[in-house]
Amino acid sequence: MRTLLCVVIGMMSSLRVVGATPDEIVSAAYPAKLSQIAAGHHYADKREQAYAAVTSSRTSYLVAAYSNGHVAAVALIDNSSASTKQVIRDHQTGAQPNVRAIDLDGDGNPEAVVTFTLGPRGGAETWIYRIQQGQLVPIGPMDEQGRSLLGSPDVVDFNGNGVMDLVDSSNVGESRDDPVIVKEHYMVRNGVYVEVAPLDFYELFFRGKAAPVTTEETFTIPADALQKSYRLTIINGGFNGEGYRASAGSVVLNGVTVASSSDFSQTRRSWTVSVPLQPSNSLSVRLEGKPSGRIIVAIRHD
């Protein structure tokens, strides 16, 4: 009788796993450590969660992000068995978790981009993981203490080859009231993201619902950097992708047209041209065609 009872209980448990939704599986796997931290610091455990489905080596996983409203954790869950394979509670902080599955390195297997917000004054913290041999492996840039260097980066395909770069805004000024914004740039090298030289210019331009307008931007280059080689890249659709590509427009740098309407199409993702720069530079961008079209213009040096 006892053996039969165990079999019945086991069958019922399997049925619960099979019938559970991803939301229920993720909720049931909420890390006890987050509740313990909330209780130890005497604040309410808000139990926030988000997840994305990721398949690796033919196994279906859920990459889940959790927050108790203050500190956070990331977990890898086997979707078929509803079993938690790994919980990462290192330096993750923040609330309102978000998880996106994006193929960042162009190998056909998505990585997990996990973001937490950092409070009412704004800001965010982003972690990037690859599933490798059934474990989450961090591949995003981190400092010496293992904390993520990413805020809320744009994921962009500069070269049109499916390998994504990250562009993150960093305030190196003295305060929020007197910001000096630097566009930090990260590239994949040997399977992980590393920091390279910041972008010399980076901006998203979009076509509104009203009549097309020309947007003017100015930027400066230090005199001792003018001898460098500069490249201007246009990413059609910005980081929003194919559905937001512009079919007509122009980009003019220092009075010289570097992209005309004939360069734009719904099938062209990105292109790069060499450009000379001056100490003070002006950029004019005009997007035509359907509303909601957008492009990113970025300038980098070698």
N, C-alpha and C positions, 0 to 999 in steps of 0.2 A: 504493500500500500504506500509506504514512504517513497519507494522508487517511482511508482506511478505518479505520485503527487509532484515529485521533482520534475518529471518529464512534462507534466501539464503546466507547471509554473514556467519551465523553460520555453514551452511552446507559446504561452501567453506573452512572455517577454519578447520573443522573436516577432510576434504579431504587432506588439506595440512599436518595435523598431521599424518594421515594414510600413506601418500605417502612420508613423510620425511625419509631420511636415518639417522642412528645414528650419522654420522658425522655432518649432517645438524642440528640435534637436539642439539648436544653438542655445535656447533658453535653459534647457536642462543641464547644459555644460558650463553654466556661469561659474567662473572660478571662485572657490570658497575663500581664497586669499583676499579677494577684493572686499568681501563681506567682513572678513576679520580686520582689515585695515580700517574700514569705515567704523566698525564698532570700537576699535582701539583709539580712534581719534574723535569719537563721539559726534559723528555726523551721519545723516541719512544715506543709506545705500540705495542709490537711484536705479541701479541695474539697467544700464543702457547697453544695447547690442547692435551689431551690424555684421553682415557676412557676405561672402561671394563664393560661388561654386567654382572649383578649379580641379581639372583632371590632370593627373600626373602618373606616368607609367601605367596607364589603364585603370587607375584607381580614382574614384570620385571623392573629392574632399570638400569640406567647407572650411574656408579660412574665416575665422570669427574674431571680431574685435569687441572688447567689453570695456565699460567704464563704470565706476561707482559714483561718478560725478566729479571726481577729483583725480584719481589715479586709474591706470588702465592696464589691460593685458591683451595678448593675442593668443589664439589657440588654433591648432590644426585638428580637425575632426574628420574621421572616416565617415562619409555620408551613408554608406551602405550598412554599416554596423552601429552607427551612432556612438562610436567609441572615441574618446579624446586621446589623441596620440601625443600631443605636446601642448604645454602652456608656457608662454614666455611672459615673465613679469620682471623686466629688467629696469629700464628707466622710462617706460611709457607713462605719460601723464596726459591729463585733459579729459574732455567729455565729448558727447555727440560723435561717437565713432562712425567712420565711413570706410568701406572696403570696396576697392575696384579691382577686377581681374583684367590685366592688360599685358599683352605680349610685348615686353620692353626690349628684348634682345633679338627679336625676329626669328626665333627658333621654332615657332609654332606652339610653344607651351606658355600659357599666361603666368605672369608673376602677380603677386598681391601687393597693391598699394594701399596702405592703411593710414588713415588720417584722423587725428583728434583735434578738437578746438581747445584753445587755451584760456578761455574765460571771457567775461563781458567786454574787455578792452580789445578783443580781437586777437588774431594770431592763431597759428596752428602748428602741429608737429606731425611729420609724415615719416613712416617706416616702410621699407620695401623688402619683400621676402620672395625667395624662390623655394619651391618644394624640391628637395633633393634627397633621394633615398628615404622617403617617407618622413622627412623632417623639414621644418621651416628654417631656412638659412638666410640671415640678413645680408642684403647686397647693397643697401643704400649707404651713403657717406655718413660716418660717425666720428665723434671726437675721441680723444684718448680715454675718456671715461665710459665710452660705449653709448653716448647719447646721440640721437639723430641730429644731423646738421640741417635737415630739411624742414622748411615751414610748410607752405602749400604750393609745391612746384607745378609749373606747367610741364606737361609731357608732350614733346614736340619731335617730329621727324625731320631733321634738318636736311638729310641726304636723300630722302625718298626711298630708302632701302629697308624700311621696317624696323630699324634700330633706333630706339628713342633716346633723345637727350632730355635732361631736366634743366629747367630754368627757374630759379628761385629768387625772389626779391629779398634783399637784406638791407636793413637800415644801419649804416655805419656812422651815422651822425651822433650828436651828443644826446638827443632826446627825440621823442615823437613829435614835439613841436617844431623842431628844426631838423627834419630828416635829410639824410644823404643816402639815396637808394642805389644800391649796386645790384646788377643782375648776375648773380652767381650762376655758373655753368658747370654741369656735371655730365660726363660721358662714361659709357661702358668700356672698361678695359680689363681683360682677363676675367670677365664674368662679374665684375663688381663696378659700382659707380665711383668714379674718382673726380676730384675737383680739378678743373682746368681754368684758364684765364677767364675772368668775367667778360661778358659781352660788352662791346663798345656802345651798342644801341640795341634796344629791343622794345617793340611796341605792337599791340594788337589794334588793327583798324577794322571798322565794320561799316556796312552800308545800312543806314537807318530806313525807316518807312517813308520818310519825306523825300524830296528831290535830292539827287546826289550832291554832295558838297566836297570841297577840297580841304583836307586837314593838313595843317602846317605844324611841323615839329622842328626844334633846333637842339643841337648837342655840340659839345666841345671835345677836342682831342688835345692832350698835352703836347707841347711843341717837340719834346724829345721823343715822342712816339710816332711822329709823322712819317718816319722812314720805313715803318712796318708795312707789310702787305695786308690790305683789307679786303674782305669779301662780304657782299650783301646777299642775304638769302631771303627769298620770299616763300612763305609757307601758305599755300592757298587753302582756305578753310580754317586756318589757325589750328588750335588744338581741338576744335570741334569736329573736324573731319570732312568727308566728302559732301555731305548734305549742305555745307555752308561755304562751298567754294564760289569765288567770284568769277564771272564769265567775261568781264570787261573792266577796264580801269587803267590807271597809270601810276607810276612811281617816279618822282623826279628828285634827284639828289644834286644840290648845288647848281640848279639850272639845267642839268643834263638828264634826259629821260633814260632811265635804266630799265624800265618796263613799260610797254605800251599795251593797248587793248589786244593786239594780236598775240601777246604773250600769255594771256589768260584763257583758260578753258575749264570746263567741268571735269576734265580727265587729267589735268596737270596738277600734281601735288605740290612740288617745290622745285625751285631752280636757284642757282647761285651765279653771281657775276662779280668780277674783280672791280673795285672802285678805288679812286684816290680820295683822300680826305684832307680837310683843311683844319686849322685851329678852331674855327667856328663853322658849323655845317648846318644847312637847312634841308629839310625833307618835306616833300609835298606828296600826299597820297589821295587819290580819288578813285572810289569804287562805284561802278555802275552795274547794270543788270538787276537781278532780283533783290529785294530787301533781305536782310539777314546775311548776305555775303560778307566774308571777312578774310583778312590776311594778317599774317605776322611778318613784320620786317625786322630782320636781325642783322647786325654788322659785327663781324669777328675779325680778329687779326691772327696772323700765323705766329 
